Each structure stands twice: as structure tokens, then as C-alpha cells.
Amino acid sequence: MSVYSSMADAFHGRRVLVTGHTGFKGSWLCEWLLALNARVTGLALEPPTRPSLFEQLDLSGRMEDRRGDIRDAAAVGAAFEASRPDYVFHLAAQPIVRRSYAEPALTWETNVMGTVQILEAIRRVDRPCVAVIVTTDKCYENREWVHAYREEDALGGYDPYSSSKAATELAVQSWRRSFFPGAHPVRLASARAGNVIGGGDWAEDRIVPDAVRALAANASIPVRNPAATRPWQHVLEPLGGYLLLAARLAGESSTAALRGAFNFGPRPESNRTVRTVVEEILRHWPGTWEDRSDPTGPHEAGLLNLAHEKAFHLLGWSPIWDFSETIRRTVEWYRGVNAGADPAELTCRQIWEYCIS
């Protein structure tokens, strides 16, 4: 039986606030929550890309769609007041490493102070509420070593994006210890994922969307850092972890051990080079690629692995789709949409197939 089979009861009819719901991961999460019959409210800026998965899924007509900047205390407070959430999933962020070099202050303001505004709104909640704050595997002090990082390893970050996410984790830890101790009705955790891929990501400077755009145009795929190794995983893997963590936190048997940081990383064999990812994509969508390595470009991590033993032992969570299946499902979505298939049908079908895997 799937670990997700009993999750529907936790969210059925519950009020859920999702920040960053117009983004790639946020859109997948909202679609899954709607399938669980949750009452979903979103707070975000306009969809960050054109096309956008948010619009492709027609989510604005199926949930409460609020526009606002998470740095704006009034907008955040209004969203909390309107939704009165039982659950909060905070995904809103400036998520692009290369953009963080161009706009470091914006990156820190959004990722750190934006999260502080969310934490402050959560602090004003006076009833049971579960909050999962989403950060990234890049929050660790990356020493380019072979073994996978665990939740207790040192936080850090070379680039403004990574360091901002480490600072976000410190803020979450501080607010949890300072304001939500023991039997407090708010239960707060953070979640770190690997390099998430899947259908509907249209962002710039990400290898899968870049590859899809090139293949759809019959062009060669530009590969910026072919030797870099990343922990690749389908978007449904960490989202399932976030939902499972939230459901367990809300349960009567919730323990203090659940109120902390969790890695939701892929299997060790899913740590592959960018070159391997591109070559696997080309097995399902024929084309070519070219090395666009730029030694003068901004620093990017070369090696990064993520351990998930804590999630396995405390939540029973483990990855379901391996590397090959992750790439196959991702290309299946993009090729289908490129050929005229309904994005919503593809997305819902992959959620269902994942849950019964």
C-alpha cells in the first residue's frame, strides 16, 4: 500500500494556504491538494513565466487566487486572515542561482525577509496550524564532498541564493524555538529537496526547460555545466514529502522530532551529471546538444548529494521514481503538450500514477 493512501483524510475539506502557488512547484502542489479536496488559497506574484503551468492548469478558477508580495506584511496578513489556514506551505521564493548574482539584495529580501513575514503571520495564529517552510538542498555549506548531506550538517552558501536559503533555515529554527515550543498549537517544520524537475517548468537558466525549448525548436541543447552533479528528482517526490510531513504533524501522535528540518532527496543513484540528464532526455526526444561551458561565468556547485534517512525513519517516506523514470515522465509531459495534449490531464494522471506506484 502506498504511503500516500491514507493522506486524503488529513486534507479533505481543510483550509490550506500555499505561497508561491503561481510557480512550477506551487502549481503541482495546488493540483494535488485540490485532488485531495482541500480548500486552497494561494498568495503569490503573477506567474513568473510565459507559458506558466499555473495558467495551463487553469488554477485561478479552481482555488482562491490572491496576488501579493511576501515581503509585504499587509498582503501576507490579509491572506492569513482571509484563509484562516489549517495548513501553510511556504514555497514563494527567488529560486534561480544565476539571477541571485544579478539581484542579490532582492534575493535576500524575498527569501529571508519574505519568510520572516510568513513566520510573523503564523505567530499570530491562535489555533492549530501546521506550517511547512520549503527551502533547498543548496542551504548546506557545500564542501564538494562525496557523501550526502544530512539535516544536522552545517548551513552555508557560496552564492546569494544558497546563502539566503541557509539564512531562511536559521530564521525558521529561531522562530520555532522562540515562539512555538512544546504544546503550542502551531507546528512548524522546514523541508529541503534536490534538483526538482518535471513537466510545466518554463523557467530560464534551468537545464530541462532549456532542453525542451531547444528540442521544440529543432535546435541543439545548450549545456552550461555538463560535468556538474545534482540530486535529480521528479517534482512529485518532494511534494509528496511535504504533504506527508504536514499530515503527520497535524496528527494526534505528532512528536517534537517532526518539528525540524527534513531532506526529501532522491535515491543515491539519481545523483547524475548534467550531461547524463541531457543524454537521457535525448533517448525520449531525439536531438543534439552542445557544450556551452563558460569558465568565466558565476560559480555553481559541482557536487551536491542529499540524504533522506530521517524522512524514511520518521515518516516512512522514500523516493518512488528512479532516475530513468523521472526523466521519462518529465519528457512525456513536455512532448505531450508540444503535440497538443491537455496539460491538466497529463498532470492529474501523473499525480494519480505516482500515488499508486
ChimeraX attribute file (.defattr): number of C-alpha atoms within 10 A of each C-alpha:
attribute: neighborCount
match mode: 1-to-1
recipient: residues
	/A:1	8
	/A:2	12
	/A:3	15
	/A:4	15
	/A:5	10
	/A:6	11
	/A:7	17
	/A:8	15
	/A:9	13
	/A:10	17
	/A:11	22
	/A:12	15
	/A:13	14
	/A:14	17
	/A:15	18
	/A:16	26
	/A:17	26
	/A:18	27
	/A:19	28
	/A:20	27
	/A:21	32
	/A:22	30
	/A:23	26
	/A:24	24
	/A:25	23
	/A:26	23
	/A:27	26
	/A:28	24
	/A:29	24
	/A:30	26
	/A:31	24
	/A:32	20
	/A:33	20
	/A:34	18
	/A:35	15
	/A:36	17
	/A:37	16
	/A:38	21
	/A:39	21
	/A:40	24
	/A:41	25
	/A:42	28
	/A:43	26
	/A:44	24
	/A:45	17
	/A:46	16
	/A:47	18
	/A:48	16
	/A:49	16
	/A:50	9
	/A:51	13
	/A:52	19
	/A:53	26
	/A:54	25
	/A:55	17
	/A:56	14
	/A:57	22
	/A:58	14
	/A:59	20
	/A:60	15
	/A:61	9
	/A:62	14
	/A:63	16
	/A:64	16
	/A:65	18
	/A:66	19
	/A:67	18
	/A:68	20
	/A:69	19
	/A:70	27
	/A:71	18
	/A:72	14
	/A:73	17
	/A:74	14
	/A:75	18
	/A:76	23
	/A:77	18
	/A:78	15
	/A:79	24
	/A:80	21
	/A:81	12
	/A:82	11
	/A:83	18
	/A:84	17
	/A:85	25
	/A:86	19
	/A:87	26
	/A:88	25
	/A:89	24
	/A:90	26
	/A:91	24
	/A:92	26
	/A:93	23
	/A:94	20
	/A:95	18
	/A:96	16
	/A:97	21
	/A:98	19
	/A:99	16
	/A:100	19
	/A:101	15
	/A:102	11
	/A:103	14
	/A:104	18
	/A:105	14
	/A:106	16
	/A:107	26
	/A:108	22
	/A:109	17
	/A:110	22
	/A:111	27
	/A:112	23
	/A:113	20
	/A:114	23
	/A:115	25
	/A:116	20
	/A:117	20
	/A:118	22
	/A:119	20
	/A:120	16
	/A:121	18
	/A:122	24
	/A:123	14
	/A:124	11
	/A:125	16
	/A:126	10
	/A:127	12
	/A:128	13
	/A:129	22
	/A:130	25
	/A:131	28
	/A:132	26
	/A:133	23
	/A:134	24
	/A:135	26
	/A:136	22
	/A:137	28
	/A:138	27
	/A:139	22
	/A:140	25
	/A:141	17
	/A:142	21
	/A:143	13
	/A:144	11
	/A:145	11
	/A:146	9
	/A:147	12
	/A:148	16
	/A:149	21
	/A:150	18
	/A:151	19
	/A:152	9
	/A:153	11
	/A:154	13
	/A:155	19
	/A:156	18
	/A:157	20
	/A:158	16
	/A:159	18
	/A:160	22
	/A:161	29
	/A:162	28
	/A:163	22
	/A:164	28
	/A:165	30
	/A:166	24
	/A:167	21
	/A:168	25
	/A:169	26
	/A:170	14
	/A:171	17
	/A:172	22
	/A:173	17
	/A:174	12
	/A:175	17
	/A:176	20
	/A:177	14
	/A:178	9
	/A:179	14
	/A:180	17
	/A:181	15
	/A:182	13
	/A:183	9
	/A:184	12
	/A:185	15
	/A:186	24
	/A:187	26
	/A:188	27
	/A:189	23
	/A:190	24
	/A:191	23
	/A:192	25
	/A:193	27
	/A:194	25
	/A:195	19
	/A:196	23
	/A:197	23
	/A:198	24
	/A:199	27
	/A:200	24
	/A:201	24
	/A:202	20
	/A:203	19
	/A:204	13
	/A:205	13
	/A:206	17
	/A:207	21
	/A:208	26
	/A:209	19
	/A:210	17
	/A:211	23
	/A:212	22
	/A:213	16
	/A:214	17
	/A:215	20
	/A:216	14
	/A:217	10
	/A:218	12
	/A:219	14
	/A:220	15
	/A:221	23
	/A:222	18
	/A:223	20
	/A:224	19
	/A:225	19
	/A:226	19
	/A:227	15
	/A:228	17
	/A:229	20
	/A:230	22
	/A:231	25
	/A:232	27
	/A:233	28
	/A:234	24
	/A:235	22
	/A:236	24
	/A:237	23
	/A:238	26
	/A:239	21
	/A:240	23
	/A:241	26
	/A:242	26
	/A:243	21
	/A:244	21
	/A:245	26
	/A:246	26
	/A:247	20
	/A:248	19
	/A:249	25
	/A:250	22
	/A:251	11
	/A:252	7
	/A:253	7
	/A:254	15
	/A:255	15
	/A:256	12
	/A:257	11
	/A:258	20
	/A:259	23
	/A:260	18
	/A:261	24
	/A:262	27
	/A:263	26
	/A:264	29
	/A:265	30
	/A:266	28
	/A:267	20
	/A:268	17
	/A:269	10
	/A:270	20
	/A:271	25
	/A:272	19
	/A:273	19
	/A:274	20
	/A:275	20
	/A:276	15
	/A:277	21
	/A:278	21
	/A:279	16
	/A:280	17
	/A:281	21
	/A:282	18
	/A:283	12
	/A:284	15
	/A:285	18
	/A:286	11
	/A:287	18
	/A:288	16
	/A:289	17
	/A:290	12
	/A:291	13
	/A:292	12
	/A:293	13
	/A:294	10
	/A:295	9
	/A:296	6
	/A:297	9
	/A:298	10
	/A:299	12
	/A:300	12
	/A:301	16
	/A:302	16
	/A:303	20
	/A:304	24
	/A:305	27
	/A:306	25
	/A:307	22
	/A:308	23
	/A:309	18
	/A:310	19
	/A:311	20
	/A:312	14
	/A:313	10
	/A:314	14
	/A:315	17
	/A:316	13
	/A:317	22
	/A:318	21
	/A:319	18
	/A:320	19
	/A:321	20
	/A:322	17
	/A:323	21
	/A:324	13
	/A:325	13
	/A:326	22
	/A:327	25
	/A:328	18
	/A:329	18
	/A:330	22
	/A:331	22
	/A:332	18
	/A:333	21
	/A:334	24
	/A:335	17
	/A:336	14
	/A:337	17
	/A:338	13
	/A:339	10
	/A:340	9
	/A:341	13
	/A:342	14
	/A:343	21
	/A:344	18
	/A:345	11
	/A:346	18
	/A:347	20
	/A:348	16
	/A:349	12
	/A:350	17
	/A:351	17
	/A:352	12
	/A:353	10
	/A:354	16
	/A:355	16
	/A:356	12
	/A:357	10
